[in-house]
């Protein structure tokens, strides 16, 4: 595989992963990790400069969770 082909494969992989997460799907790479989306409800926050109360909108954020095999490998090397 050429370098150009390898770059294209990696781009396709990450694009598909991003699409799956955008649809709230979980992405798992067996033995390595998983990616998933956490949903947060709206809440009242505070502006640290002014102390003013502000409304924080609901949001979704991507999260990474290391798999057991990866954790074990890192811990034992």
mmJSON file of the N, C-alpha and C atoms, coordinates in Angstrom:
{"data_MODEL":{"atom_site":{
"group_PDB":["ATOM","ATOM","ATOM","ATOM","ATOM","ATOM","ATOM","ATOM","ATOM","ATOM","ATOM","ATOM","ATOM","ATOM","ATOM","ATOM","ATOM","ATOM","ATOM","ATOM","ATOM","ATOM","ATOM","ATOM","ATOM","ATOM","ATOM","ATOM","ATOM","ATOM","ATOM","ATOM","ATOM","ATOM","ATOM","ATOM","ATOM","ATOM","ATOM","ATOM","ATOM","ATOM","ATOM","ATOM","ATOM","ATOM","ATOM","ATOM","ATOM","ATOM","ATOM","ATOM","ATOM","ATOM","ATOM","ATOM","ATOM","ATOM","ATOM","ATOM","ATOM","ATOM","ATOM","ATOM","ATOM","ATOM","ATOM","ATOM","ATOM","ATOM","ATOM","ATOM","ATOM","ATOM","ATOM","ATOM","ATOM","ATOM","ATOM","ATOM","ATOM","ATOM","ATOM","ATOM","ATOM","ATOM","ATOM","ATOM","ATOM","ATOM","ATOM","ATOM","ATOM","ATOM","ATOM","ATOM","ATOM","ATOM","ATOM","ATOM","ATOM","ATOM","ATOM","ATOM","ATOM","ATOM","ATOM","ATOM","ATOM","ATOM","ATOM","ATOM","ATOM","ATOM","ATOM","ATOM","ATOM","ATOM","ATOM","ATOM","ATOM","ATOM","ATOM","ATOM","ATOM","ATOM","ATOM","ATOM","ATOM","ATOM","ATOM","ATOM","ATOM","ATOM","ATOM","ATOM","ATOM","ATOM","ATOM","ATOM","ATOM","ATOM","ATOM","ATOM","ATOM","ATOM","ATOM","ATOM","ATOM","ATOM","ATOM","ATOM","ATOM","ATOM","ATOM","ATOM","ATOM","ATOM","ATOM","ATOM","ATOM","ATOM","ATOM","ATOM","ATOM","ATOM","ATOM","ATOM","ATOM","ATOM","ATOM","ATOM","ATOM","ATOM","ATOM","ATOM","ATOM","ATOM","ATOM","ATOM","ATOM","ATOM","ATOM","ATOM","ATOM","ATOM","ATOM","ATOM","ATOM","ATOM","ATOM","ATOM","ATOM","ATOM","ATOM","ATOM","ATOM","ATOM","ATOM","ATOM","ATOM","ATOM","ATOM","ATOM","ATOM","ATOM","ATOM","ATOM","ATOM","ATOM","ATOM","ATOM","ATOM","ATOM","ATOM","ATOM","ATOM","ATOM","ATOM","ATOM","ATOM","ATOM","ATOM","ATOM","ATOM","ATOM","ATOM","ATOM","ATOM","ATOM","ATOM"],
"id":[1,2,3,4,5,6,7,8,9,10,11,12,13,14,15,16,17,18,19,20,21,22,23,24,25,26,27,28,29,30,31,32,33,34,35,36,37,38,39,40,41,42,43,44,45,46,47,48,49,50,51,52,53,54,55,56,57,58,59,60,61,62,63,64,65,66,67,68,69,70,71,72,73,74,75,76,77,78,79,80,81,82,83,84,85,86,87,88,89,90,91,92,93,94,95,96,97,98,99,100,101,102,103,104,105,106,107,108,109,110,111,112,113,114,115,116,117,118,119,120,121,122,123,124,125,126,127,128,129,130,131,132,133,134,135,136,137,138,139,140,141,142,143,144,145,146,147,148,149,150,151,152,153,154,155,156,157,158,159,160,161,162,163,164,165,166,167,168,169,170,171,172,173,174,175,176,177,178,179,180,181,182,183,184,185,186,187,188,189,190,191,192,193,194,195,196,197,198,199,200,201,202,203,204,205,206,207,208,209,210,211,212,213,214,215,216,217,218,219,220,221,222,223,224,225,226,227,228,229,230,231],
"type_symbol":["N","C","C","N","C","C","N","C","C","N","C","C","N","C","C","N","C","C","N","C","C","N","C","C","N","C","C","N","C","C","N","C","C","N","C","C","N","C","C","N","C","C","N","C","C","N","C","C","N","C","C","N","C","C","N","C","C","N","C","C","N","C","C","N","C","C","N","C","C","N","C","C","N","C","C","N","C","C","N","C","C","N","C","C","N","C","C","N","C","C","N","C","C","N","C","C","N","C","C","N","C","C","N","C","C","N","C","C","N","C","C","N","C","C","N","C","C","N","C","C","N","C","C","N","C","C","N","C","C","N","C","C","N","C","C","N","C","C","N","C","C","N","C","C","N","C","C","N","C","C","N","C","C","N","C","C","N","C","C","N","C","C","N","C","C","N","C","C","N","C","C","N","C","C","N","C","C","N","C","C","N","C","C","N","C","C","N","C","C","N","C","C","N","C","C","N","C","C","N","C","C","N","C","C","N","C","C","N","C","C","N","C","C","N","C","C","N","C","C","N","C","C","N","C","C","N","C","C","N","C","C"],
"label_atom_id":["N","CA","C","N","CA","C","N","CA","C","N","CA","C","N","CA","C","N","CA","C","N","CA","C","N","CA","C","N","CA","C","N","CA","C","N","CA","C","N","CA","C","N","CA","C","N","CA","C","N","CA","C","N","CA","C","N","CA","C","N","CA","C","N","CA","C","N","CA","C","N","CA","C","N","CA","C","N","CA","C","N","CA","C","N","CA","C","N","CA","C","N","CA","C","N","CA","C","N","CA","C","N","CA","C","N","CA","C","N","CA","C","N","CA","C","N","CA","C","N","CA","C","N","CA","C","N","CA","C","N","CA","C","N","CA","C","N","CA","C","N","CA","C","N","CA","C","N","CA","C","N","CA","C","N","CA","C","N","CA","C","N","CA","C","N","CA","C","N","CA","C","N","CA","C","N","CA","C","N","CA","C","N","CA","C","N","CA","C","N","CA","C","N","CA","C","N","CA","C","N","CA","C","N","CA","C","N","CA","C","N","CA","C","N","CA","C","N","CA","C","N","CA","C","N","CA","C","N","CA","C","N","CA","C","N","CA","C","N","CA","C","N","CA","C","N","CA","C","N","CA","C","N","CA","C","N","CA","C","N","CA","C","N","CA","C","N","CA","C"],
"label_alt_id":[null,null,null,null,null,null,null,null,null,null,null,null,null,null,null,null,null,null,null,null,null,null,null,null,null,null,null,null,null,null,null,null,null,null,null,null,null,null,null,null,null,null,null,null,null,null,null,null,null,null,null,null,null,null,null,null,null,null,null,null,null,null,null,null,null,null,null,null,null,null,null,null,null,null,null,null,null,null,null,null,null,null,null,null,null,null,null,null,null,null,null,null,null,null,null,null,null,null,null,null,null,null,null,null,null,null,null,null,null,null,null,null,null,null,null,null,null,null,null,null,null,null,null,null,null,null,null,null,null,null,null,null,null,null,null,null,null,null,null,null,null,null,null,null,null,null,null,null,null,null,null,null,null,null,null,null,null,null,null,null,null,null,null,null,null,null,null,null,null,null,null,null,null,null,null,null,null,null,null,null,null,null,null,null,null,null,null,null,null,null,null,null,null,null,null,null,null,null,null,null,null,null,null,null,null,null,null,null,null,null,null,null,null,null,null,null,null,null,null,null,null,null,null,null,null,null,null,null,null,null,null],
"label_comp_id":["UNK","UNK","UNK","UNK","UNK","UNK","UNK","UNK","UNK","UNK","UNK","UNK","UNK","UNK","UNK","UNK","UNK","UNK","UNK","UNK","UNK","UNK","UNK","UNK","UNK","UNK","UNK","UNK","UNK","UNK","UNK","UNK","UNK","UNK","UNK","UNK","UNK","UNK","UNK","UNK","UNK","UNK","UNK","UNK","UNK","UNK","UNK","UNK","UNK","UNK","UNK","UNK","UNK","UNK","UNK","UNK","UNK","UNK","UNK","UNK","UNK","UNK","UNK","UNK","UNK","UNK","UNK","UNK","UNK","UNK","UNK","UNK","UNK","UNK","UNK","UNK","UNK","UNK","UNK","UNK","UNK","UNK","UNK","UNK","UNK","UNK","UNK","UNK","UNK","UNK","UNK","UNK","UNK","UNK","UNK","UNK","UNK","UNK","UNK","UNK","UNK","UNK","UNK","UNK","UNK","UNK","UNK","UNK","UNK","UNK","UNK","UNK","UNK","UNK","UNK","UNK","UNK","UNK","UNK","UNK","UNK","UNK","UNK","UNK","UNK","UNK","UNK","UNK","UNK","UNK","UNK","UNK","UNK","UNK","UNK","UNK","UNK","UNK","UNK","UNK","UNK","UNK","UNK","UNK","UNK","UNK","UNK","UNK","UNK","UNK","UNK","UNK","UNK","UNK","UNK","UNK","UNK","UNK","UNK","UNK","UNK","UNK","UNK","UNK","UNK","UNK","UNK","UNK","UNK","UNK","UNK","UNK","UNK","UNK","UNK","UNK","UNK","UNK","UNK","UNK","UNK","UNK","UNK","UNK","UNK","UNK","UNK","UNK","UNK","UNK","UNK","UNK","UNK","UNK","UNK","UNK","UNK","UNK","UNK","UNK","UNK","UNK","UNK","UNK","UNK","UNK","UNK","UNK","UNK","UNK","UNK","UNK","UNK","UNK","UNK","UNK","UNK","UNK","UNK","UNK","UNK","UNK","UNK","UNK","UNK","UNK","UNK","UNK","UNK","UNK","UNK"],
"label_asym_id":["A","A","A","A","A","A","A","A","A","A","A","A","A","A","A","A","A","A","A","A","A","A","A","A","A","A","A","A","A","A","A","A","A","A","A","A","A","A","A","A","A","A","A","A","A","A","A","A","A","A","A","A","A","A","A","A","A","A","A","A","A","A","A","A","A","A","A","A","A","A","A","A","A","A","A","A","A","A","A","A","A","A","A","A","A","A","A","A","A","A","A","A","A","A","A","A","A","A","A","A","A","A","A","A","A","A","A","A","A","A","A","A","A","A","A","A","A","A","A","A","A","A","A","A","A","A","A","A","A","A","A","A","A","A","A","A","A","A","A","A","A","A","A","A","A","A","A","A","A","A","A","A","A","A","A","A","A","A","A","A","A","A","A","A","A","A","A","A","A","A","A","A","A","A","A","A","A","A","A","A","A","A","A","A","A","A","A","A","A","A","A","A","A","A","A","A","A","A","A","A","A","A","A","A","A","A","A","A","A","A","A","A","A","A","A","A","A","A","A","A","A","A","A","A","A","A","A","A","A","A","A"],
"label_entity_id":["1","1","1","1","1","1","1","1","1","1","1","1","1","1","1","1","1","1","1","1","1","1","1","1","1","1","1","1","1","1","1","1","1","1","1","1","1","1","1","1","1","1","1","1","1","1","1","1","1","1","1","1","1","1","1","1","1","1","1","1","1","1","1","1","1","1","1","1","1","1","1","1","1","1","1","1","1","1","1","1","1","1","1","1","1","1","1","1","1","1","1","1","1","1","1","1","1","1","1","1","1","1","1","1","1","1","1","1","1","1","1","1","1","1","1","1","1","1","1","1","1","1","1","1","1","1","1","1","1","1","1","1","1","1","1","1","1","1","1","1","1","1","1","1","1","1","1","1","1","1","1","1","1","1","1","1","1","1","1","1","1","1","1","1","1","1","1","1","1","1","1","1","1","1","1","1","1","1","1","1","1","1","1","1","1","1","1","1","1","1","1","1","1","1","1","1","1","1","1","1","1","1","1","1","1","1","1","1","1","1","1","1","1","1","1","1","1","1","1","1","1","1","1","1","1","1","1","1","1","1","1"],
"label_seq_id":[1,1,1,2,2,2,3,3,3,4,4,4,5,5,5,6,6,6,7,7,7,8,8,8,9,9,9,10,10,10,11,11,11,12,12,12,13,13,13,14,14,14,15,15,15,16,16,16,17,17,17,18,18,18,19,19,19,20,20,20,21,21,21,22,22,22,23,23,23,24,24,24,25,25,25,26,26,26,27,27,27,28,28,28,29,29,29,30,30,30,31,31,31,32,32,32,33,33,33,34,34,34,35,35,35,36,36,36,37,37,37,38,38,38,39,39,39,40,40,40,41,41,41,42,42,42,43,43,43,44,44,44,45,45,45,46,46,46,47,47,47,48,48,48,49,49,49,50,50,50,51,51,51,52,52,52,53,53,53,54,54,54,55,55,55,56,56,56,57,57,57,58,58,58,59,59,59,60,60,60,61,61,61,62,62,62,63,63,63,64,64,64,65,65,65,66,66,66,67,67,67,68,68,68,69,69,69,70,70,70,71,71,71,72,72,72,73,73,73,74,74,74,75,75,75,76,76,76,77,77,77],
"pdbx_PDB_ins_code":[null,null,null,null,null,null,null,null,null,null,null,null,null,null,null,null,null,null,null,null,null,null,null,null,null,null,null,null,null,null,null,null,null,null,null,null,null,null,null,null,null,null,null,null,null,null,null,null,null,null,null,null,null,null,null,null,null,null,null,null,null,null,null,null,null,null,null,null,null,null,null,null,null,null,null,null,null,null,null,null,null,null,null,null,null,null,null,null,null,null,null,null,null,null,null,null,null,null,null,null,null,null,null,null,null,null,null,null,null,null,null,null,null,null,null,null,null,null,null,null,null,null,null,null,null,null,null,null,null,null,null,null,null,null,null,null,null,null,null,null,null,null,null,null,null,null,null,null,null,null,null,null,null,null,null,null,null,null,null,null,null,null,null,null,null,null,null,null,null,null,null,null,null,null,null,null,null,null,null,null,null,null,null,null,null,null,null,null,null,null,null,null,null,null,null,null,null,null,null,null,null,null,null,null,null,null,null,null,null,null,null,null,null,null,null,null,null,null,null,null,null,null,null,null,null,null,null,null,null,null,null],
"Cartn_x":[0.856,0.0,0.903,0.581,1.376,0.989,1.811,1.536,0.234,0.013,-1.209,-2.439,-2.353,-3.473,-3.712,-2.636,-2.764,-3.435,-3.039,-3.657,-5.154,-5.514,-6.926,-7.713,-7.143,-7.809,-8.038,-7.045,-7.168,-8.233,-8.242,-9.255,-10.657,-10.832,-12.137,-12.554,-11.621,-11.912,-12.415,-11.675,-12.062,-13.342,-13.553,-14.805,-15.999,-15.872,-16.957,-17.193,-16.119,-16.243,-16.984,-16.636,-17.298,-18.776,-19.085,-20.481,-21.27,-20.672,-21.347,-21.612,-20.628,-20.805,-21.858,-21.918,-22.931,-24.34,-24.455,-25.74,-25.964,-25.113,-25.17,-24.849,-24.174,-23.725,-22.426,-22.176,-20.938,-19.963,-18.684,-17.66,-16.672,-16.46,-15.555,-14.447,-13.222,-12.068,-11.628,-11.993,-11.777,-10.338,-10.195,-8.888,-8.168,-8.761,-8.088,-8.927,-10.098,-10.888,-12.297,-13.093,-14.405,-14.639,-15.442,-15.846,-17.358,-17.88,-19.317,-19.666,-20.948,-21.414,-22.173,-21.828,-22.561,-23.439,-24.662,-25.6,-25.718,-25.676,-25.805,-27.045,-27.809,-28.997,-28.58,-29.502,-29.271,-29.16,-28.387,-28.248,-27.861,-27.987,-27.6,-26.138,-25.35,-23.934,-23.658,-22.394,-22.027,-20.809,-20.888,-19.759,-18.715,-17.507,-16.518,-16.012,-16.066,-15.593,-16.596,-17.877,-18.902,-19.756,-19.748,-20.612,-22.046,-22.319,-23.661,-24.079,-25.332,-25.876,-26.197,-25.767,-26.029,-26.63,-27.454,-28.078,-27.141,-26.78,-25.951,-26.894,-26.747,-27.62,-27.276,-28.237,-27.926,-26.861,-26.049,-24.999,-24.671,-23.978,-23.486,-21.988,-21.223,-19.773,-19.252,-18.244,-17.644,-16.722,-16.709,-15.837,-15.078,-13.911,-13.02,-12.889,-12.973,-12.766,-11.772,-10.656,-9.639,-10.167,-9.839,-10.234,-9.336,-9.796,-9.051,-7.665,-7.593,-6.291,-5.308,-5.76,-4.887,-4.45,-5.379,-5.044,-3.994,-4.201,-3.258,-1.876,-1.844,-0.558,0.192,-0.491,0.151,0.628,-0.169,0.163,1.341,1.531,2.557,3.831,3.939,5.165,5.908],
"Cartn_y":[-1.173,0.0,1.237,2.189,3.412,4.34,5.33,6.301,7.05,7.401,8.11,7.245,5.961,5.04,4.893,4.798,4.659,5.897,7.063,8.305,8.297,7.869,7.823,6.856,5.696,4.715,5.302,5.97,6.579,7.684,8.497,9.547,8.957,7.899,7.239,6.692,6.058,5.493,6.576,7.678,8.729,9.446,9.613,10.207,9.335,8.03,7.104,7.071,7.119,7.135,8.402,9.551,10.808,10.76,10.186,10.051,9.18,8.089,7.191,7.909,8.631,9.366,10.458,11.101,12.125,11.533,10.237,9.531,8.886,9.231,8.683,7.192,6.672,5.28,5.188,4.03,3.756,3.11,3.489,2.921,2.175,0.903,0.089,-0.481,-0.345,-0.978,-2.041,-3.274,-4.377,-4.446,-4.561,-4.677,-3.351,-2.272,-0.98,0.044,0.379,1.439,1.472,2.375,2.666,4.164,4.648,6.048,6.075,7.028,7.141,8.594,8.907,10.271,10.347,11.354,11.629,12.845,12.764,13.872,14.6,15.922,16.754,17.625,17.732,18.577,20.032,20.934,22.356,22.594,23.597,23.943,25.408,25.926,27.309,27.317,28.124,28.273,29.678,29.991,31.309,31.803,33.042,33.675,33.978,33.39,33.582,35.027,35.792,37.189,38.108,37.938,38.871,38.301,36.985,36.352,36.218,36.694,36.648,35.203,34.882,33.567,33.5,32.424,32.229,30.845,30.73,29.447,28.687,27.478,26.606,25.684,25.679,24.866,23.377,22.502,21.069,20.792,19.773,19.458,17.981,17.57,16.199,16.288,15.465,15.471,14.062,13.914,12.596,12.224,10.949,10.438,9.219,9.008,7.898,7.05,5.753,4.852,3.782,3.714,2.712,1.323,0.347,-1.029,-1.69,-2.805,-3.513,-3.939,-4.466,-4.926,-3.766,-2.602,-1.44,-0.976,-0.941,-0.539,-1.481,-2.784,-3.759,-3.616,-3.414,-3.278,-2.048,-0.93,0.295,0.137,-0.51,-0.656,-1.62,-2.581,-3.598,-3.38,-2.294,-2.041,-0.857],
"Cartn_z":[0.0,0.0,0.0,-0.832,-0.881,0.269,0.487,1.547,1.25,0.017,-0.387,-0.11,-0.443,-0.184,1.314,2.091,3.545,4.147,3.691,4.174,3.865,2.667,2.271,3.161,3.467,4.335,5.719,6.263,7.599,7.573,6.528,6.404,6.349,5.575,5.48,6.839,7.545,8.865,9.816,9.913,10.852,10.421,9.128,8.656,9.03,8.83,9.18,10.688,11.453,12.913,13.355,12.79,13.134,12.763,11.611,11.184,12.159,12.586,13.535,14.856,15.355,16.614,16.456,15.3,15.053,15.114,14.819,14.884,16.247,17.23,18.589,18.648,17.634,17.656,18.445,19.006,19.731,18.748,18.832,17.963,18.845,18.544,19.352,18.473,18.942,18.316,19.306,19.046,19.992,20.476,21.791,22.405,22.573,22.063,22.15,22.905,22.353,22.974,22.394,22.969,22.408,22.494,21.577,21.543,21.653,22.412,22.56,22.836,22.796,22.992,24.315,25.119,26.359,26.118,26.614,26.474,27.815,27.749,28.94,28.798,29.863,29.874,30.07,29.778,30.014,31.523,31.891,33.298,33.439,34.642,34.914,35.327,34.635,34.953,35.44,35.641,36.115,35.342,34.884,34.216,35.289,35.194,36.254,36.376,35.3,35.359,36.032,35.666,36.15,37.269,37.424,38.419,37.937,36.723,36.165,35.882,36.188,35.882,34.392,33.76,32.334,32.119,31.083,30.761,29.824,30.209,29.381,28.611,27.29,26.44,26.577,26.282,26.267,25.202,25.445,24.475,24.492,23.436,23.321,23.1,23.827,23.699,23.464,22.6,22.38,23.528,23.885,24.937,24.437,25.012,24.695,25.954,25.792,26.926,26.494,27.206,26.892,27.23,26.387,26.623,27.66,28.214,29.251,28.765,27.547,27.023,26.912,26.465,26.364,27.744,28.684,30.057,30.646,30.471,31.004,30.368,29.07,28.372,28.854,28.989,29.453,30.891,31.708,33.134,33.354,32.48,32.693,31.887,31.168,30.394,30.913],
"occupancy":[1.0,1.0,1.0,1.0,1.0,1.0,1.0,1.0,1.0,1.0,1.0,1.0,1.0,1.0,1.0,1.0,1.0,1.0,1.0,1.0,1.0,1.0,1.0,1.0,1.0,1.0,1.0,1.0,1.0,1.0,1.0,1.0,1.0,1.0,1.0,1.0,1.0,1.0,1.0,1.0,1.0,1.0,1.0,1.0,1.0,1.0,1.0,1.0,1.0,1.0,1.0,1.0,1.0,1.0,1.0,1.0,1.0,1.0,1.0,1.0,1.0,1.0,1.0,1.0,1.0,1.0,1.0,1.0,1.0,1.0,1.0,1.0,1.0,1.0,1.0,1.0,1.0,1.0,1.0,1.0,1.0,1.0,1.0,1.0,1.0,1.0,1.0,1.0,1.0,1.0,1.0,1.0,1.0,1.0,1.0,1.0,1.0,1.0,1.0,1.0,1.0,1.0,1.0,1.0,1.0,1.0,1.0,1.0,1.0,1.0,1.0,1.0,1.0,1.0,1.0,1.0,1.0,1.0,1.0,1.0,1.0,1.0,1.0,1.0,1.0,1.0,1.0,1.0,1.0,1.0,1.0,1.0,1.0,1.0,1.0,1.0,1.0,1.0,1.0,1.0,1.0,1.0,1.0,1.0,1.0,1.0,1.0,1.0,1.0,1.0,1.0,1.0,1.0,1.0,1.0,1.0,1.0,1.0,1.0,1.0,1.0,1.0,1.0,1.0,1.0,1.0,1.0,1.0,1.0,1.0,1.0,1.0,1.0,1.0,1.0,1.0,1.0,1.0,1.0,1.0,1.0,1.0,1.0,1.0,1.0,1.0,1.0,1.0,1.0,1.0,1.0,1.0,1.0,1.0,1.0,1.0,1.0,1.0,1.0,1.0,1.0,1.0,1.0,1.0,1.0,1.0,1.0,1.0,1.0,1.0,1.0,1.0,1.0,1.0,1.0,1.0,1.0,1.0,1.0,1.0,1.0,1.0,1.0,1.0,1.0,1.0,1.0,1.0,1.0,1.0,1.0],
"B_iso_or_equiv":[0.0,0.0,0.0,0.0,0.0,0.0,0.0,0.0,0.0,0.0,0.0,0.0,0.0,0.0,0.0,0.0,0.0,0.0,0.0,0.0,0.0,0.0,0.0,0.0,0.0,0.0,0.0,0.0,0.0,0.0,0.0,0.0,0.0,0.0,0.0,0.0,0.0,0.0,0.0,0.0,0.0,0.0,0.0,0.0,0.0,0.0,0.0,0.0,0.0,0.0,0.0,0.0,0.0,0.0,0.0,0.0,0.0,0.0,0.0,0.0,0.0,0.0,0.0,0.0,0.0,0.0,0.0,0.0,0.0,0.0,0.0,0.0,0.0,0.0,0.0,0.0,0.0,0.0,0.0,0.0,0.0,0.0,0.0,0.0,0.0,0.0,0.0,0.0,0.0,0.0,0.0,0.0,0.0,0.0,0.0,0.0,0.0,0.0,0.0,0.0,0.0,0.0,0.0,0.0,0.0,0.0,0.0,0.0,0.0,0.0,0.0,0.0,0.0,0.0,0.0,0.0,0.0,0.0,0.0,0.0,0.0,0.0,0.0,0.0,0.0,0.0,0.0,0.0,0.0,0.0,0.0,0.0,0.0,0.0,0.0,0.0,0.0,0.0,0.0,0.0,0.0,0.0,0.0,0.0,0.0,0.0,0.0,0.0,0.0,0.0,0.0,0.0,0.0,0.0,0.0,0.0,0.0,0.0,0.0,0.0,0.0,0.0,0.0,0.0,0.0,0.0,0.0,0.0,0.0,0.0,0.0,0.0,0.0,0.0,0.0,0.0,0.0,0.0,0.0,0.0,0.0,0.0,0.0,0.0,0.0,0.0,0.0,0.0,0.0,0.0,0.0,0.0,0.0,0.0,0.0,0.0,0.0,0.0,0.0,0.0,0.0,0.0,0.0,0.0,0.0,0.0,0.0,0.0,0.0,0.0,0.0,0.0,0.0,0.0,0.0,0.0,0.0,0.0,0.0,0.0,0.0,0.0,0.0,0.0,0.0,0.0,0.0,0.0,0.0,0.0,0.0],
"pdbx_formal_charge":[null,null,null,null,null,null,null,null,null,null,null,null,null,null,null,null,null,null,null,null,null,null,null,null,null,null,null,null,null,null,null,null,null,null,null,null,null,null,null,null,null,null,null,null,null,null,null,null,null,null,null,null,null,null,null,null,null,null,null,null,null,null,null,null,null,null,null,null,null,null,null,null,null,null,null,null,null,null,null,null,null,null,null,null,null,null,null,null,null,null,null,null,null,null,null,null,null,null,null,null,null,null,null,null,null,null,null,null,null,null,null,null,null,null,null,null,null,null,null,null,null,null,null,null,null,null,null,null,null,null,null,null,null,null,null,null,null,null,null,null,null,null,null,null,null,null,null,null,null,null,null,null,null,null,null,null,null,null,null,null,null,null,null,null,null,null,null,null,null,null,null,null,null,null,null,null,null,null,null,null,null,null,null,null,null,null,null,null,null,null,null,null,null,null,null,null,null,null,null,null,null,null,null,null,null,null,null,null,null,null,null,null,null,null,null,null,null,null,null,null,null,null,null,null,null,null,null,null,null,null,null],
"auth_seq_id":[1,1,1,2,2,2,3,3,3,4,4,4,5,5,5,6,6,6,7,7,7,8,8,8,9,9,9,10,10,10,11,11,11,12,12,12,13,13,13,14,14,14,15,15,15,16,16,16,17,17,17,18,18,18,19,19,19,20,20,20,21,21,21,22,22,22,23,23,23,24,24,24,25,25,25,26,26,26,27,27,27,28,28,28,29,29,29,30,30,30,31,31,31,32,32,32,33,33,33,34,34,34,35,35,35,36,36,36,37,37,37,38,38,38,39,39,39,40,40,40,41,41,41,42,42,42,43,43,43,44,44,44,45,45,45,46,46,46,47,47,47,48,48,48,49,49,49,50,50,50,51,51,51,52,52,52,53,53,53,54,54,54,55,55,55,56,56,56,57,57,57,58,58,58,59,59,59,60,60,60,61,61,61,62,62,62,63,63,63,64,64,64,65,65,65,66,66,66,67,67,67,68,68,68,69,69,69,70,70,70,71,71,71,72,72,72,73,73,73,74,74,74,75,75,75,76,76,76,77,77,77],
"auth_comp_id":["UNK","UNK","UNK","UNK","UNK","UNK","UNK","UNK","UNK","UNK","UNK","UNK","UNK","UNK","UNK","UNK","UNK","UNK","UNK","UNK","UNK","UNK","UNK","UNK","UNK","UNK","UNK","UNK","UNK","UNK","UNK","UNK","UNK","UNK","UNK","UNK","UNK","UNK","UNK","UNK","UNK","UNK","UNK","UNK","UNK","UNK","UNK","UNK","UNK","UNK","UNK","UNK","UNK","UNK","UNK","UNK","UNK","UNK","UNK","UNK","UNK","UNK","UNK","UNK","UNK","UNK","UNK","UNK","UNK","UNK","UNK","UNK","UNK","UNK","UNK","UNK","UNK","UNK","UNK","UNK","UNK","UNK","UNK","UNK","UNK","UNK","UNK","UNK","UNK","UNK","UNK","UNK","UNK","UNK","UNK","UNK","UNK","UNK","UNK","UNK","UNK","UNK","UNK","UNK","UNK","UNK","UNK","UNK","UNK","UNK","UNK","UNK","UNK","UNK","UNK","UNK","UNK","UNK","UNK","UNK","UNK","UNK","UNK","UNK","UNK","UNK","UNK","UNK","UNK","UNK","UNK","UNK","UNK","UNK","UNK","UNK","UNK","UNK","UNK","UNK","UNK","UNK","UNK","UNK","UNK","UNK","UNK","UNK","UNK","UNK","UNK","UNK","UNK","UNK","UNK","UNK","UNK","UNK","UNK","UNK","UNK","UNK","UNK","UNK","UNK","UNK","UNK","UNK","UNK","UNK","UNK","UNK","UNK","UNK","UNK","UNK","UNK","UNK","UNK","UNK","UNK","UNK","UNK","UNK","UNK","UNK","UNK","UNK","UNK","UNK","UNK","UNK","UNK","UNK","UNK","UNK","UNK","UNK","UNK","UNK","UNK","UNK","UNK","UNK","UNK","UNK","UNK","UNK","UNK","UNK","UNK","UNK","UNK","UNK","UNK","UNK","UNK","UNK","UNK","UNK","UNK","UNK","UNK","UNK","UNK","UNK","UNK","UNK","UNK","UNK","UNK"],
"auth_asym_id":["A","A","A","A","A","A","A","A","A","A","A","A","A","A","A","A","A","A","A","A","A","A","A","A","A","A","A","A","A","A","A","A","A","A","A","A","A","A","A","A","A","A","A","A","A","A","A","A","A","A","A","A","A","A","A","A","A","A","A","A","A","A","A","A","A","A","A","A","A","A","A","A","A","A","A","A","A","A","A","A","A","A","A","A","A","A","A","A","A","A","A","A","A","A","A","A","A","A","A","A","A","A","A","A","A","A","A","A","A","A","A","A","A","A","A","A","A","A","A","A","A","A","A","A","A","A","A","A","A","A","A","A","A","A","A","A","A","A","A","A","A","A","A","A","A","A","A","A","A","A","A","A","A","A","A","A","A","A","A","A","A","A","A","A","A","A","A","A","A","A","A","A","A","A","A","A","A","A","A","A","A","A","A","A","A","A","A","A","A","A","A","A","A","A","A","A","A","A","A","A","A","A","A","A","A","A","A","A","A","A","A","A","A","A","A","A","A","A","A","A","A","A","A","A","A","A","A","A","A","A","A"],
"auth_atom_id":["N","CA","C","N","CA","C","N","CA","C","N","CA","C","N","CA","C","N","CA","C","N","CA","C","N","CA","C","N","CA","C","N","CA","C","N","CA","C","N","CA","C","N","CA","C","N","CA","C","N","CA","C","N","CA","C","N","CA","C","N","CA","C","N","CA","C","N","CA","C","N","CA","C","N","CA","C","N","CA","C","N","CA","C","N","CA","C","N","CA","C","N","CA","C","N","CA","C","N","CA","C","N","CA","C","N","CA","C","N","CA","C","N","CA","C","N","CA","C","N","CA","C","N","CA","C","N","CA","C","N","CA","C","N","CA","C","N","CA","C","N","CA","C","N","CA","C","N","CA","C","N","CA","C","N","CA","C","N","CA","C","N","CA","C","N","CA","C","N","CA","C","N","CA","C","N","CA","C","N","CA","C","N","CA","C","N","CA","C","N","CA","C","N","CA","C","N","CA","C","N","CA","C","N","CA","C","N","CA","C","N","CA","C","N","CA","C","N","CA","C","N","CA","C","N","CA","C","N","CA","C","N","CA","C","N","CA","C","N","CA","C","N","CA","C","N","CA","C","N","CA","C","N","CA","C","N","CA","C","N","CA","C","N","CA","C","N","CA","C"],
"pdbx_PDB_model_num":[1,1,1,1,1,1,1,1,1,1,1,1,1,1,1,1,1,1,1,1,1,1,1,1,1,1,1,1,1,1,1,1,1,1,1,1,1,1,1,1,1,1,1,1,1,1,1,1,1,1,1,1,1,1,1,1,1,1,1,1,1,1,1,1,1,1,1,1,1,1,1,1,1,1,1,1,1,1,1,1,1,1,1,1,1,1,1,1,1,1,1,1,1,1,1,1,1,1,1,1,1,1,1,1,1,1,1,1,1,1,1,1,1,1,1,1,1,1,1,1,1,1,1,1,1,1,1,1,1,1,1,1,1,1,1,1,1,1,1,1,1,1,1,1,1,1,1,1,1,1,1,1,1,1,1,1,1,1,1,1,1,1,1,1,1,1,1,1,1,1,1,1,1,1,1,1,1,1,1,1,1,1,1,1,1,1,1,1,1,1,1,1,1,1,1,1,1,1,1,1,1,1,1,1,1,1,1,1,1,1,1,1,1,1,1,1,1,1,1,1,1,1,1,1,1,1,1,1,1,1,1]
}}}
